[in-house]
Amino acid sequence: MLETKILQYLDYSGDSEYIALIVTAPDAVDTLIKLLKSNNHEIVGYTCFFIRDFVLSISESDTCKQLWETKLESAIIPELEYLVLADNHFIRKHIIYTLGKICSYNSVPVLLHAFSELRDRDPILLPRLVGELFWLGVKNRHALIESMTASNQYITRWSVVEALNQFIYDSKSEDETFLMRYKFCDLLRWDSNSLVQAEAEYEYQYLELNRRKHKTFMSKLEYKTQNKELNKIKPFLLFSGVENHFYKYMYEQNLHWYSIQELEDFILDLSLIS
């Protein structure tokens, strides 16, 4: 059964013959769409995993490339885009990651709309969403981050630090990514919320240390010493830690969505423990 083959693809990951066997089946499109519409985040996750591997491997097969460009792409992309705002948080996460990794550049407007809808409703998802938008070359990068820093929701503002942590930067040349991180961490270290302040301050000081390292030709020993001192102010509670703990909580409680109040209460409990 084709559904089973798709869901078991993880056991055959990277097997081009197995991929071809699935996508050349007469009912490939209908089966993939059916699985995407299952409303089961695990099934959607396995299906997205197959789609990502298939699209990323089409350069190795003219047949698969032709099938994607002439048949599957026009049918699958709209289904993925529709699910960007699915009620299930985990389905949204799978879909957004997939659209980014298969380089669906035409999906940027859909993802931008999702950003405006989810900015203050699903802040845990924002680092992933912003990361994929940046990966797809969204033009208004600074505007996206500024929108998050202007939010009345402190968790949205806090997510900026984690979102910016995803991107590689060059502190020596002070490239655009470095300067963007520097700018927004500097802004957020004066935030009204102590959790946002603490992580932004640490990140800002780390960026500042790396800037000084190159400007003053700091020795490796001096850099190591200063970095060790800096680690003393590293907050115990980071956004990434909240994200990991909250996902564990959602899995344990079999939750597929959450309210902001529920997330705020969870963070408060974590902060009391720390």
N, C-alpha and C positions, 0 to 999 in steps of 0.2 A: 504494500500500500504506500502510495507516494507520501502521504502525511507522515507516516512512520519514518520513511527514509530521510525526510527533511529534519524531523525532530531528533533523529539519531546521527545527524551529520557531524556533531561534535566528535564522535568516535572515528570519523573519517576526515577530519580537518585537513585541508590542503590537498586532498585526493581529487585531482582534476577529472578523472574518469567518473568518479562518484558524482561530482557536480554536474558533469555533462549528462549523466544518466537521468538526473532529476529535471534539469531545465529543458531537455529535449522531449520530455514526456508531453503528450497532447494536453493533459490537464494541469500542467505546471502552473500557469497563471492563476487559474481558479483555485487551486490548492493553496498556493502561497497567500492569496487574498483571504481565503477562508481561515487560515491559521492566524493571520494578522487581525482578523475580526473576532477572534475567539474570546477576547476580554479576559484572557488568562495571561498574566504577565510572564510566567515561565515559558509558555508556548510561544508568545510573541518574542521573548528573548532568544529562544533557540532559532526561531524563524529569521529574526534580524541577523543573527550570527551567520546563518547560511547566506542570506542576501549580501552581507558585507563581503564574505569570502568569495562569493560568486562574482560580484562586480569587480573586486580588486584582482581577480584572476583572469578576466576576459582577454587581457593582452596575450595570454598564452594559447588561446583557442579562437580561431576565426569564426567557428560555428557558434560558440558561446557569445562572442562579441556581436555577431549579427542578430542573434536571438534577443540580446539585451536591447540593442538599439532599435530593432524593428518591432518587437513584441512586448517584452517584459517591462522595459523602462516606462513606457507610456501608461501601463496598467498599474505598476507597483508604486511609483513615486506618488501619485495622488492619494493612494491608500495610506502611505506613510505620512504624508502631509496632514491628512485628516486626523490621524491619531496623535499628532503633536499636542493637542489639547484634550487627550483622553482623560477621563475621570481618574484613572489609575495612575498614581505617581510613577510607579516602576515602568509602566508601559511608555509613558512620556519619555522617561530617561532612555530606554532602549531605542525609541524612534529617533530622538534628537541625535543620539550618538551615531546611529546608522546613517542618517541624512548627511551628517558631517563627514563620516569616514568614506562614504561612496562619492564624495565631492559633488553633491547635488546643489550646484551653484544657483540654479533657478529657484531653489527652495528658500533662499535668504529672506524674501518678503514674508513668507509663512513663519519662519523662525523669529523674525522681528515682531510680528504680530503676537506670537506666543510670548515673547519677552515682555511686551506691554501688558499682557493678560496675567502673566505669572510672576511678575517682578515682586509684588508684595503678597502673593498668595502661596507661592512655593519657592521660598528663598533658598532652600537646600538644593534645589535643582539649578540655580543660577550659574554657579561655576561651570557646570557641564554645558549649559545653553550658551553662555558667553564664549566659552572655549570653542565650541563648534562654529559659532558665528565668526569669530576671529579667524579660524582655520579656513572658512569659506571666503575670507577676504572682505567682510562687511566694511563699508567705507567709513561709517560714522562711529569708529571705535571709541573715541573720547566721549562722544555724546551718550553712548550706552553706559559707560562707567559713571559719568556725571549724573545720569538719571538715577543710578543706584545710590550714589552718595547723597542725593537730594531726597531720598525716600524718608517718610516719617517712621518707617519700620526699621528698628535698629538691626534686625537680623539681615535685612537686605543690605544695609550699609556694611555690616560685618562681612558679608559674602564677597565684597569687593576684594578684600585682601587675598582670599583663597582663589578667586577667579584670576587675579593677576599672577598668582604663584605658578600658574600652569605654563606660563610662557617663558621661553629661553631668552635671556638678555645678555648684552655684552657691557659690563660695567667699565671696561677699559675705554671703549669708544663712546660710552654713554649713548647707546643707540636709542631709537624711539621707544622701544619697549621698556628699557631701563628708566628713561625719563618719565614715562607714563606711570610706572610703579612708584617712582620717587615722588612724583607730584601728588598722587592720590593717597599714598601712605602718610605723607606730610599733612595732608588735609584731615585725614581720619584720626590722626593721633591727638587731635583736639576735639574729637567727637564727644557728645554729651553722655554716651554710654561707656562705662568703664571697660567692658569686655572688648568693644571695638577699639577703644583707646589703647589698651594694653597690647593687642596683637599688632596694630598699626605702628605703634611706637617701636616695638621690637623689629619689625620689618624695615622701618625707616632707618633705624640705627644700623642695621645690617647692610643696607644699601649705602649708607653714608660711610661705613667702614670700608667697603669695597671701593668706593670712590676715592677715599683717602689713600688706600693701598696703591693705586696707580698714580695719583697726583704727587705723592711724596716718596715714591719708590720704596715703600715700606718693606722691611726685611720679612722673610718667612716667619722668623721667630717672633717678631713684634706683632705680625698679623695674627699668629696663633694665640699669643698672649691676650690681645685685645678681643679676639673672637671668644676666647674662654670667659673673659669678663662679661661680654655681651650676653652669653648664654645664661648668666645669672638672672637676667631680667626677662628671659623667655617665659611667656605666660604658661601656666599649667593647662589652661583651657583655651584651645585654639578652635577656629571654625571647623577645620578638618576633623578634629576630634569629636566635636558635636555631631557632625555629619555621620561619622562612623558609628557612634553610640546610638544615634537616633535611628539609623537604618537597622541596626540590630534590634532595637526596641520595636520597630515596625514589623520586622519579620517575626519576632517572638509573639507579638500581639495579633499577627495576621491582618495588619492594617494596610490598606491600599491607597489611602489618602490621609491627610492630617489637617487640623486647623492651626492657625497661627497661635491661638491661645494654648493649644496642646504643646506646640513646640516651645513656646515661651516658658511654660511650666516645667517642661523637661530640662531646658537650659538652666532654669533656676535651681532645680534639684542637683544638677551636675555641679553648678558653681558652689553650692553649699557643701558638697562632698569634697571639692578641691580646696 
